[in-house]
């Protein structure tokens, strides 16, 4: 276990070298003979002697090392040696360049196909339209990813005119390629980032190359990064966060230097951007938090330094990993709210006071009667943040639910079916042109609410609610406002006093049923298709239900104008106040940025957790993801695109994750039993255990939380975890290639290594070739005639 937390490999390397520089990267294996992989007994002796003495093998003129290098070069192929130990800048850059060329070729090939909307492009392309047109909308994710997509389109000359109505819609002459190219670029950067991350963790060129190839040749990663989705920017920022974390860790022997501050602050920026794209980015924040705690713990254990030195490190990390990311994250939301300043389809998800700041919303420059009077037309909004409007429509509950009475729901969008006529429980309100004094609604009044469009009264009875069966059903009942005593409700203003007048937007109140004593509430549960998936409204016997709080948003009472004109003509202005309702501007209720920032997050979190699968929608469970059990169609019709991981890579990842556990246990047992191992064996094991230990933790943090989520889940949620498992596989595969020849004769080492490496590469490239039509478009035929039919390795694959 101590290798996992305090690996001897890193201690040895960082005591003598500076791996954060490119030339020192390549010099690590030049200066340390343990990375030269000749297995003669005299070589092991030389290495052991070098490790036991104080020569440390760091003097380039060391005769022992010079002899070893000559022997090594005589036994091994020079190019192979340079590739394995990363000692040649030329080889390093050639490998990196080849990876980049392959990345560009695979990511941008046929990027314009299919030339129609694919899967969630229907959502995120539409959101790009909203940013370009500065129209406010609601989405369950933070804004940065959608802002970037909108920026990609804007820079390419896209004007936000394509509607992105549904998958399959042809783009025709609209400029959509800028958005796809922008996403593809961010997705393509995953390959070099994975390569560089593993290089910084191991300084092994084969491990880095294999890790990059596993990301490069995975069909799922390739497919996900070719379309207008949030996944490319999210995966980029997560990968960049891990890379900057490892890069900063390698600066630990140059604390408070310029590179040290640069990589620490860069890590904070990447973490902030990860969370600002999707809340899944919180998992990489936790991952970096564990690495930070381990670093601070190690610094605290250095007794040659005072405790104030540890405090100094802590304050630096708090500044760069907490303060700066928080300010950046808030700045992103500030830009988001400043750009989306026009009223749009997302208004109704937010509070009335929030909507005041949106141009074009009737609350922005409008006014309303401050006080609520009987006879007014009202809209009631649930006061829970992201609450919707009390709503009804001319559709009935099924006969087996509530006797076929009219449905009552909450609906997040503005609609005439949200309007209610308020009246006393025992008499009709005066007409709007009446000369009688205005009758105000007061705390404790008994009243009825008549649906303005259908004429049904808000009604509750002793019938169980359709979903929340411990509460009573609420329906629309009666005809033209005539009903029964189950239509009567008592208004109770929060902290209200007797006879206090109910005010628009300011007062929060409950509606308590007169006969049942229950409170009108919204359960936030979606009704089935017969209820149009709107939210259930019930009457809760628990009157303290926090979802039972409402406020008045729209208050229409035209009598003021009529009475004003009448009394102006009669010059009876002295009594005007008794017959009219004064108006107040909505702007007086407007929220400031911090209030809008907090409300935005409550709405996002509530909306995210409330996501449920729609009828017939393809969803999946977390246990299906690592085994690649089922993919997902991105494009149907004649040209199909199917999201599926490369089975060789995905199943290989599982094998190597199990292999890591076996290796970790076996090393612990061998240490406990005092088994003698060569210095080279120790270093190879420590390198693999240390790097893979952190990658294993990253995989767990990005996978296990989904098991506890109640929201709808999809196959693509696994891909952040795939980044970690693929890098771990690359490191362990390199470890296996270096370790297997230990049991073979010396002369067979090179041939064995080349055979294993070549076999792995052939399998990876051939599997990519086999399944590549899934990425670039599979022409659909009858199943028996499909060119891919023979590749149905699992019956659950649907292509």
C-alpha positions in Angstrom: 0.0 0.0 0.0 2.9 2.4 0.7 3.8 2.1 -3.0 0.4 3.5 -3.9 0.7 6.5 -1.5 4.5 7.1 -1.5 6.0 5.3 -4.5 9.7 4.8 -4.3 9.8 5.3 -8.1 8.7 9.0 -7.9 10.9 9.6 -4.9 14.0 8.3 -6.7 13.3 10.1 -9.9 12.4 13.5 -8.5 15.4 13.5 -6.1 17.8 13.5 -9.0 16.0 14.8 -12.1 13.7 17.5 -13.3 11.0 15.7 -15.4 9.0 18.8 -16.1 11.4 19.8 -18.9 11.3 18.2 -22.3 15.0 17.6 -22.4 15.0 16.2 -18.8 12.1 14.0 -19.7 14.2 12.3 -22.3 17.2 12.3 -20.1 15.5 10.3 -17.3 16.0 7.1 -19.1 19.4 8.1 -20.4 20.6 8.8 -16.8 19.0 5.9 -15.0 20.2 2.5 -16.1 17.2 0.7 -14.6 15.2 1.8 -17.7 17.5 -0.1 -20.0 16.1 -3.6 -20.3 18.9 -6.1 -20.7 18.5 -9.0 -18.5 22.0 -10.4 -18.2 23.1 -11.3 -14.7 26.1 -9.0 -14.8 23.6 -6.1 -15.8 21.5 -6.9 -12.8 24.6 -6.8 -10.7 25.7 -3.5 -12.1 22.2 -2.0 -11.5 22.1 -3.4 -7.9 25.6 -2.0 -7.3 24.6 1.4 -8.7 21.4 1.5 -6.6 23.3 0.5 -3.4 26.1 3.0 -3.8 25.9 6.7 -3.9 26.8 7.1 -7.6 23.1 7.2 -8.5 23.9 6.7 -12.1 23.4 10.3 -12.8 26.9 11.2 -13.9 27.0 10.8 -17.7 30.7 10.0 -17.5 30.1 7.1 -15.1 32.1 4.1 -16.5 29.7 1.6 -15.2 26.8 3.2 -17.1 28.9 3.6 -20.2 29.7 -0.1 -20.2 26.1 -0.9 -19.6 25.0 1.3 -22.5 27.5 -0.4 -24.9 26.4 -3.9 -23.8 22.8 -2.8 -24.1 23.2 -1.4 -27.6 24.9 -4.5 -28.7 22.1 -6.7 -27.5 19.1 -4.6 -28.6 18.0 -2.9 -31.7 18.8 0.8 -31.4 15.4 2.1 -32.6 13.6 -0.3 -30.3 15.7 0.7 -27.4 15.1 4.4 -28.1 11.4 3.8 -28.4 11.2 1.8 -25.2 13.2 4.2 -23.0 12.1 7.4 -24.7 15.7 8.5 -24.9 15.5 10.1 -28.3 13.8 13.4 -28.9 13.5 12.5 -32.6 11.7 9.2 -31.9 9.5 10.9 -29.3 8.3 13.6 -31.7 7.9 11.2 -34.6 5.6 9.0 -32.5 3.7 12.0 -31.3 3.4 13.3 -34.8 2.1 10.0 -36.2 -0.5 10.0 -33.4 -1.7 13.5 -34.3 -1.8 12.7 -38.0 -4.0 9.6 -37.3 -6.1 11.7 -35.0 -6.8 14.3 -37.6 -7.5 11.7 -40.2 -10.0 9.8 -38.1 -11.8 12.7 -36.5 -12.3 14.8 -39.6 -13.0 12.2 -42.2 -16.5 12.5 -43.5 -17.3 14.9 -40.8 -20.1 16.5 -42.8 -21.9 13.1 -42.9 -24.7 12.5 -42.1 -25.9 15.9 -43.4 -28.9 15.9 -41.1 -29.5 16.4 -37.3 -28.2 13.4 -35.3 -29.5 12.5 -31.9 -29.0 15.3 -29.3 -27.8 17.7 -31.9 -31.5 18.6 -31.9 -31.1 20.0 -28.4 -27.6 21.5 -28.4 -27.8 23.0 -31.9 -31.0 24.7 -30.9 -29.3 26.1 -27.8 -26.6 27.5 -30.0 -29.4 29.3 -31.9 -30.6 30.8 -28.6 -27.1 32.2 -27.8 -26.7 33.6 -31.3 -30.2 35.2 -31.1 -29.7 36.1 -27.4 -32.9 34.3 -26.4 -33.3 32.9 -22.9 -33.9 29.2 -22.5 -33.7 26.4 -19.9 -31.4 23.4 -19.9 -30.4 21.1 -17.1 -26.6 21.7 -17.7 -24.4 24.7 -16.9 -23.8 27.0 -19.9 -20.2 26.8 -21.0 -20.5 23.9 -23.4 -23.5 25.4 -25.1 -21.8 28.8 -25.2 -18.8 27.3 -27.0 -21.0 25.5 -29.5 -22.8 28.8 -30.2 -19.4 30.5 -30.6 -18.2 27.9 -33.0 -21.2 28.5 -35.2 -21.0 32.2 -34.9 -17.3 32.3 -36.0 -18.3 30.1 -39.0 -20.9 32.6 -40.1 -23.9 30.6 -38.9 -26.9 33.0 -38.1 -29.0 30.7 -35.9 -31.8 30.3 -38.4 -31.9 26.5 -38.6 -34.6 25.2 -36.2 -33.0 21.8 -35.1 -36.6 20.6 -34.6 -35.9 16.9 -34.6 -33.3 14.2 -35.5 -33.3 13.5 -39.3 -33.9 17.1 -40.4 -31.7 18.0 -43.3 -29.3 21.0 -42.8 -29.7 22.0 -46.5 -27.7 25.2 -47.0 -27.2 26.2 -43.4 -23.7 26.6 -42.0 -23.6 23.7 -39.5 -20.0 22.6 -40.1 -18.4 25.2 -37.8 -20.2 23.7 -34.8 -19.2 20.1 -35.8 -15.6 21.2 -36.5 -15.3 23.0 -33.1 -16.6 19.9 -31.3 -14.3 17.6 -33.3 -11.2 19.7 -32.5 -11.9 19.5 -28.8 -12.6 15.8 -29.0 -9.4 15.2 -31.1 -7.3 16.8 -28.3 -8.2 13.9 -26.1 -5.6 11.8 -27.9 -2.5 14.1 -27.3 -3.7 14.9 -23.7 -3.9 11.2 -22.8 -0.5 10.6 -24.4 1.0 13.5 -22.5 -0.7 12.6 -19.2 0.7 9.0 -19.2 4.1 10.3 -20.3 4.2 12.7 -17.3 3.1 9.8 -15.0 5.5 7.2 -16.2 8.0 8.7 -18.7 7.4 5.6 -20.8 7.0 6.2 -24.5 5.4 2.8 -25.1 2.9 3.3 -22.3 2.1 6.8 -23.6 1.7 5.6 -27.2 -0.5 2.7 -26.2 -2.7 5.0 -24.1 -3.1 7.4 -26.9 -3.9 4.6 -29.4 -6.6 3.3 -27.1 -8.4 6.7 -27.2 -7.7 7.1 -30.9 -9.0 3.7 -32.0 -12.2 3.6 -29.8 -15.3 3.9 -32.0 -17.4 5.2 -29.2 -15.0 8.0 -28.3 -14.7 8.8 -32.0 -18.4 8.9 -32.6 -19.2 11.0 -29.6 -16.6 13.6 -30.6 -17.9 14.2 -34.1 -21.2 15.8 -33.5 -22.7 18.9 -31.9 -22.8 17.7 -28.4 -21.6 18.7 -24.9 -19.5 15.6 -24.6 -16.5 16.8 -26.6 -15.9 20.0 -24.5 -16.7 18.1 -21.3 -14.2 15.3 -22.0 -11.6 17.8 -23.1 -11.8 19.8 -19.9 -11.8 16.7 -17.8 -8.7 15.3 -19.6 -7.0 18.7 -19.5 -7.7 18.8 -15.7 -5.9 15.5 -15.2 -3.0 16.5 -17.4 -2.4 19.8 -15.6 -2.7 18.0 -12.3 0.0 15.5 -13.2 2.1 18.3 -14.7 1.8 20.4 -11.6 2.7 17.3 -9.5 6.0 17.0 -11.4 6.8 20.6 -10.4 6.8 19.8 -6.7 10.6 20.2 -6.3 10.4 23.7 -7.7 7.7 25.2 -5.4 6.5 28.7 -6.0 8.4 29.0 -9.3 6.7 30.5 -12.4 6.0 27.0 -14.0 4.7 25.8 -10.6 2.2 28.7 -10.4 1.4 28.3 -14.1 0.4 24.7 -13.9 -1.5 25.2 -10.6 -3.6 28.0 -11.9 -4.1 26.2 -15.2 -5.5 23.2 -13.2 -7.9 25.5 -11.5 -9.1 26.9 -14.8 -9.7 23.5 -16.3 -11.5 22.3 -13.2 -13.8 25.3 -13.4 -14.5 24.8 -17.0 -15.2 21.0 -16.4 -18.0 21.9 -14.0 -19.3 24.7 -16.2 -20.0 22.3 -19.0 -21.7 19.5 -17.0 -22.0 18.9 -13.3 -20.3 15.6 -14.0 -17.1 17.7 -13.9 -17.5 17.7 -10.1 -16.1 14.1 -10.1 -12.7 15.3 -11.5 -12.7 18.1 -8.9 -13.0 15.4 -6.2 -10.2 13.5 -7.9 -7.9 16.5 -7.9 -8.9 17.1 -4.3 -7.5 13.6 -3.3 -4.3 14.3 -5.2 -4.0 17.7 -3.4 -4.6 16.2 0.0 -1.9 13.6 -0.7 0.6 16.3 -1.7 -0.1 18.4 1.3 0.2 15.4 3.6 3.6 14.6 2.1 4.7 18.2 2.5 3.5 18.1 6.2 5.6 15.0 6.7 8.8 16.8 5.7 10.2 17.6 9.2 13.0 19.7 7.8 10.3 22.4 7.0 8.2 24.4 9.5 4.5 24.0 9.6 4.1 27.5 8.1 5.6 26.1 4.9 2.7 23.6 4.7 0.3 26.5 5.4 1.8 28.5 2.6 1.3 25.6 0.2 -2.3 25.2 1.4 -3.0 28.9 0.8 -1.6 28.7 -2.7 -3.8 25.8 -3.6 -6.8 27.4 -2.0 -6.2 30.5 -4.2 -5.7 28.6 -7.4 -8.1 25.7 -6.9 -10.9 27.3 -5.0 -11.0 31.1 -5.3 -9.9 31.5 -9.0 -12.1 28.6 -10.3 -15.1 30.0 -8.3 -14.7 33.5 -9.7 -14.3 32.1 -13.2 -17.3 29.9 -12.9 -19.4 32.9 -11.7 -18.0 34.9 -14.6 -19.2 32.3 -17.0 -22.7 32.5 -15.6 -22.5 36.3 -15.7 -21.8 36.2 -19.4 -24.5 33.6 -19.9 -27.2 35.7 -18.2 -25.9 38.9 -19.9 -26.1 37.4 -23.4 -29.5 35.7 -22.9 -31.4 38.8 -22.0 -34.4 38.3 -24.3 -37.5 36.4 -23.2 -37.7 32.9 -24.5 -39.1 29.4 -24.0 -37.2 29.0 -20.7 -38.8 31.8 -18.8 -41.4 29.8 -17.0 -38.9 27.5 -15.2 -37.7 30.5 -13.2 -39.4 32.7 -10.6 -41.4 35.7 -11.4 -38.8 38.1 -10.0 -36.1 36.4 -12.2 -38.2 36.9 -15.3 -38.4 40.6 -14.7 -34.9 41.0 -16.1 -35.8 39.5 -19.5 -36.6 41.8 -22.3 -39.8 41.0 -24.1 -41.3 39.3 -21.1 -44.5 41.0 -20.0 -43.0 41.4 -16.6 -39.9 43.3 -17.8 -41.5 46.7 -18.6 -45.0 46.0 -17.5 -47.0 46.9 -14.4 -49.6 45.1 -12.4 -52.0 45.8 -9.6 -50.0 45.4 -6.4 -53.1 44.0 -4.5 -55.2 41.0 -5.5 -58.9 41.7 -5.9 -61.9 39.3 -6.4 -62.8 39.2 -10.1 -59.1 39.4 -11.2 -57.6 36.9 -13.7 -54.5 35.4 -12.1 -51.7 33.0 -12.8 -50.4 31.0 -9.8 -46.8 29.9 -9.8 -45.4 27.4 -7.4 -42.9 29.3 -5.3 -40.4 26.4 -5.1 -37.6 27.5 -7.3 -38.1 26.0 -10.8 -41.8 25.7 -9.9 -44.3 25.8 -12.7 -47.7 27.4 -13.2 -51.0 25.9 -11.9 -52.6 24.6 -15.1 -55.6 22.8 -16.5 -56.8 21.8 -20.0 -59.7 20.3 -21.6 -58.6 16.7 -21.1 -59.9 14.3 -18.5 -58.3 11.8 -16.1 -58.8 8.2 -17.2 -62.0 6.7 -16.1 -60.3 4.5 -13.5 -58.6 7.6 -12.0 -61.0 10.2 -10.5 -64.1 9.4 -12.4 -63.0 11.1 -15.6 -62.9 14.7 -14.2 -60.7 17.4 -15.8 -56.9 17.2 -15.3 -55.1 19.7 -13.0 -51.3 19.9 -13.5 -48.4 22.3 -13.3 -46.8 23.5 -16.6 -43.5 25.3 -16.9 -44.4 27.3 -20.0 -46.6 30.4 -20.3 -50.1 29.4 -21.6 -53.6 30.8 -21.5 -54.6 27.6 -19.7 -52.6 28.9 -16.7 -55.2 31.6 -16.0 -57.7 31.4 -13.2 -60.6 33.6 -12.2 -60.7 34.3 -8.5 -64.0 34.8 -6.7 -65.5 34.5 -3.2 -66.9 31.1 -2.2 -70.5 32.3 -1.8 -71.1 35.0 -4.4 -70.0 36.1 -7.8 -67.5 38.9 -8.1 -68.6 42.3 -9.3 -68.2 43.0 -13.0 -65.2 45.0 -14.1 -67.3 48.0 -15.0 -69.0 48.0 -11.6 -69.0 51.2 -9.5 -68.9 49.2 -6.3 -65.8 49.4 -4.1 -63.1 46.9 -4.9 -63.2 43.7 -2.9 -59.7 42.6 -2.0 -58.5 39.0 -1.2 -57.3 38.8 2.4 -55.6 36.4 4.6 -58.0 33.7 5.8 -60.6 34.3 3.1 -62.6 31.4 1.6 -62.6 31.5 -2.2 -63.0 29.5 -5.4 -60.7 29.4 -8.4 -62.4 29.0 -11.8 -60.3 27.9 -14.8 -60.7 30.8 -17.1 -60.7 28.8 -20.4 -62.8 25.8 -19.5 -65.0 27.2 -16.6 -64.2 24.3 -14.3 -63.5 25.0 -10.6 -60.4 23.9 -8.8 -61.6 20.9 -6.9 -60.4 18.2 -4.5 -62.1 15.1 -3.1 -61.4 11.9 -1.2 -59.9 10.0 -4.1 -56.3 9.0 -4.2 -54.0 11.0 -6.4 -52.9 9.1 -9.6 -49.2 8.8 -8.6 -48.8 10.0 -5.0 -51.4 7.7 -3.5 -51.0 9.0 0.0 -52.4 12.4 -1.1 -55.8 13.4 -2.5 -56.6 14.0 -6.1 -57.1 17.5 -7.5 -59.4 18.0 -10.5 -61.4 20.5 -12.5 -65.1 20.2 -11.6 -68.4 22.0 -12.3 -69.7 24.0 -15.2 -69.3 27.7 -15.8 -68.1 28.2 -12.3 -70.9 26.3 -10.6 -69.7 23.4 -8.5 -70.0 22.1 -4.9 -68.3 22.7 -1.5 -65.3 20.7 -2.5 -64.3 23.7 -4.7 -63.7 25.9 -1.6 -60.2 26.9 -0.5 -58.9 29.0 2.3 -55.9 31.4 1.5 -53.2 31.5 4.1 -50.4 34.1 3.6 -47.1 33.1 5.1 -46.7 34.9 8.4 -49.9 36.8 7.4 -52.1 38.8 9.8 -55.8 38.8 9.9 -57.4 40.8 7.0 -54.0 41.4 5.4 -54.5 41.9 1.7 -52.8 39.4 -0.7 -50.2 41.1 -2.9 -48.8 40.2 -6.3 -45.4 38.5 -6.4 -44.5 39.6 -2.9 -46.7 37.2 -0.8 -46.2 33.5 -0.6 -49.3 31.7 0.4 -51.0 28.3 0.8 -54.4 27.2 -0.4 -56.0 24.9 2.2 -59.0 22.8 1.2 -62.1 23.8 3.2 -63.5 20.2 3.6 -60.4 18.0 3.6 -57.9 20.4 5.4 -55.1 19.5 2.9 -52.8 21.9 1.0 -52.7 22.3 -2.7 -49.3 21.1 -3.8 -47.1 20.1 -6.7 -45.4 16.7 -6.2 -42.8 17.3 -9.1 -43.7 13.8 -10.4 -44.4 13.4 -14.1 -47.8 12.2 -15.2 -47.9 9.4 -17.9 -48.6 10.1 -21.5 -52.3 10.7 -20.8 -51.2 13.7 -18.7 -48.8 14.9 -21.3 -45.9 14.3 -18.9 -46.8 17.4 -17.0 -46.3 17.6 -13.2 -48.8 16.0 -10.8 -50.9 18.4 -8.6 -52.4 16.9 -5.4 -53.9 18.0 -2.1 -51.4 17.0 0.7 -52.7 16.3 4.2 -49.3 17.6 5.4 -50.0 21.3 5.2 -46.3 22.1 5.8 -45.3 20.6 2.5 -42.7 23.0 1.1 -44.1 22.4 -2.4 -47.5 23.8 -1.3 -46.3 27.4 -1.4 -47.6 29.6 -4.3 -47.4 33.2 -5.4 -49.3 35.4 -7.8 -47.4 36.3 -11.0 -50.0 37.7 -13.4 -52.8 39.9 -12.0 -55.2 41.2 -14.6 -57.8 43.6 -13.2 -58.8 46.1 -16.0 -61.4 47.8 -13.7 -58.9 50.5 -12.8 -58.9 52.1 -16.2 -62.7 52.0 -16.6 -63.3 53.4 -13.2 -60.6 56.1 -13.7 -62.3 57.3 -16.9 -65.7 57.2 -15.3 -64.7 59.2 -12.2 -62.5 61.6 -14.1 -65.5 62.6 -16.1 -67.6 63.0 -13.0 -64.7 64.8 -11.2 -65.2 62.5 -8.2 -61.5 61.9 -7.7 -61.8 62.0 -4.0 -63.3 58.6 -3.9 -61.3 57.1 -6.7 -59.0 55.1 -4.4 -62.0 53.0 -3.2 -63.0 52.0 -6.6 -59.6 51.2 -8.3 -56.4 49.2 -7.8 -53.1 51.0 -8.1 -50.5 49.5 -10.3 -46.8 48.9 -9.5 -43.9 48.3 -11.9 -42.6 44.8 -12.0 -39.0 46.2 -12.1 -39.2 46.8 -8.4 -39.1 43.0 -7.9 -36.1 42.3 -10.1 -33.3 40.1 -8.7 -29.7 41.0 -8.7 -27.0 38.9 -10.3 -26.1 36.8 -7.2 -29.8 36.0 -6.6 -30.2 35.0 -10.2 -27.0 33.0 -10.0 -28.2 31.0 -7.0 -31.7 30.5 -8.5 -30.2 29.3 -11.7 -28.3 26.5 -9.9 -31.4 25.4 -7.9 -33.3 25.2 -11.2 -30.5 23.3 -12.9 -30.1 20.8 -10.1 -33.9 20.2 -9.7 -34.3 19.9 -13.5 -31.4 17.4 -13.8 -32.6 15.2 -10.9 -36.1 15.2 -12.3 -35.1 13.9 -15.8 -37.0 10.7 -16.4 -37.0 8.4 -19.5 -39.7 9.2 -22.1 -41.9 6.5 -23.4 -39.9 4.4 -26.0 -36.7 6.2 -25.2 -33.4 4.1 -25.3 -31.8 4.3 -21.9 -29.3 2.1 -20.1 -28.1 1.0 -16.7 -24.6 1.6 -15.3 -23.8 -2.2 -15.1 -24.2 -2.4 -18.9 -21.6 0.3 -19.7 -18.2 -1.3 -19.0 -19.1 -4.5 -20.8 -20.3 -2.6 -23.9 -23.6 -4.5 -23.7 -25.7 -2.1 -25.8 -25.0 0.9 -28.0 -27.1 3.7 -29.1 -28.3 5.0 -32.5 -27.2 8.5 -33.4 -28.7 8.4 -36.8 -31.4 6.1 -38.3 -32.7 5.9 -41.8 -30.6 4.7 -44.7 -27.3 5.9 -43.3 -26.9 4.7 -39.8 -24.5 5.9 -37.1 -24.3 3.7 -34.0 -22.5 4.6 -30.8 -20.6 1.5 -29.6 -17.2 1.1 -28.0 -14.4 -0.9 -29.7 -15.1 -4.2 -28.0 -11.4 -5.2 -28.0 -10.6 -2.0 -26.1 -13.5 -2.1 -23.7 -13.2 -5.7 -22.8 -9.4 -5.3 -22.6 -9.9 -2.5 -20.2 -11.8 -4.8 -17.9 -9.1 -7.5 -18.1 -6.4 -5.0 -17.2 -8.3 -3.5 -14.3 -8.6 -6.9 -12.8 -4.9 -7.5 -13.6 -4.0 -4.3 -11.7 -5.7 -5.7 -8.5 -3.9 -9.0 -8.9 -0.6 -7.1 -9.4 -1.2 -4.9 -6.4 -2.1 -7.9 -4.1 0.9 -10.0 -5.4 3.4 -7.2 -4.8 2.0 -6.7 -1.3 2.3 -10.4 -0.6 5.9 -10.6 -2.0 7.0 -7.7 0.1 5.4 -9.2 3.2 7.1 -12.5 2.6 10.4 -10.8 1.9 10.8 -12.1 -1.6 13.9 -10.7 -3.2 13.3 -8.7 -6.4 15.8 -7.0 -8.7 15.9 -3.2 -8.6 14.5 -3.1 -12.1 11.5 -5.3 -11.2 10.8 -3.0 -8.2 10.9 0.1 -10.3 8.7 -1.3 -13.0 6.1 -2.4 -10.4 6.2 0.8 -8.5 5.7 2.8 -11.8 2.7 0.7 -12.7 1.2 0.6 -9.3 1.6 4.4 -8.6 0.3 5.6 -11.9 -2.5 3.0 -12.2 -3.6 3.5 -8.6 -4.5 7.1 -9.3 -6.1 6.2 -12.6 -8.1 3.5 -10.9 -9.4 6.0 -8.4 -10.3 8.4 -11.2 -12.3 5.6 -12.9 -14.2 4.8 -9.7 -15.0 8.4 -9.1 -16.4 8.8 -12.6 -18.4 5.6 -12.7 -19.7 4.6 -9.2 -21.8 7.7 -8.6 -24.1 6.8 -11.4 -25.3 3.8 -9.5 -26.9 6.1 -6.9 -28.6 8.4 -9.4 -32.3 8.3 -9.9 -32.4 10.4 -13.1 -32.4 8.9 -16.6 -29.1 7.6 -17.7 -27.5 7.0 -21.1 -24.6 5.0 -22.5 -22.5 8.1 -23.1 -22.3 8.8 -19.4 -19.6 6.2 -19.1 -17.0 7.9 -21.4 -15.3 10.1 -18.8 -14.6 6.9 -16.8 -13.3 5.3 -20.1 -10.6 7.9 -20.3 -9.1 6.7 -17.0 -9.5 3.0 -17.8 -7.9 3.3 -21.2 -4.8 5.1 -19.8 -4.5 2.5 -17.1 -4.6 -0.3 -19.8 -1.9 1.4 -21.8 0.4 1.5 -18.7 -0.3 -2.1 -17.7 0.1 -3.4 -21.2 3.5 -1.7 -21.3 4.4 -3.3 -17.9 3.3 -6.7 -19.2 5.5 -6.3 -22.4 8.5 -5.4 -20.2 7.9 -8.1 -17.6 7.0 -11.2 -19.6 10.5 -11.6 -21.1 12.0 -11.8 -17.5 11.3 -15.5 -17.6 12.7 -16.0 -21.1 16.3 -16.4 -22.3 18.1 -13.1 -22.9 18.4 -13.6 -26.6 14.6 -13.9 -26.9 13.8 -10.6 -25.3 13.7 -8.3 -28.3 11.8 -10.8 -30.5 9.3 -11.4 -27.7 8.8 -7.7 -27.0 8.3 -7.0 -30.7 5.9 -9.9 -31.1 3.7 -8.8 -28.2 3.7 -5.1 -29.3 3.0 -6.0 -32.9 0.2 -8.4 -32.0 -1.4 -5.8 -29.8 -1.2 -3.1 -32.6 -2.5 -5.5 -35.2 -5.5 -6.4 -33.1 -6.3 -2.8 -32.2 -6.1 -1.5 -35.8 -8.0 -4.4 -37.3 -10.8 -4.1 -34.8 -11.0 -0.4 -35.6 -11.2 -1.3 -39.3 -13.9 -3.9 -38.7 -16.3 -1.6 -36.8 -15.4 1.8 -38.5 -18.7 1.8 -40.6 -20.6 2.3 -37.3 -18.8 5.7 -37.0 -18.7 6.9 -40.6 -22.2 5.7 -41.7 -23.5 2.2 -42.2 -25.7 1.8 -45.2 -28.8 -0.1 -43.9 -30.0 -3.3 -45.6 -32.1 -6.1 -44.4 -30.4 -7.8 -41.5 -29.4 -10.9 -43.5 -27.8 -8.7 -46.2 -26.0 -6.3 -43.9 -22.2 -6.1 -44.3 -22.0 -5.8 -40.5 -24.4 -8.6 -39.6 -21.5 -11.0 -38.9 -20.1 -8.6 -36.3 -23.1 -9.0 -34.0 -20.8 -10.5 -31.3 -23.5 -9.7 -28.8 -27.2 -10.1 -29.5 -27.9 -6.8 -27.8 -26.1 -4.8 -30.4 -28.8 -3.3 -32.6 -26.9 -2.2 -35.8 
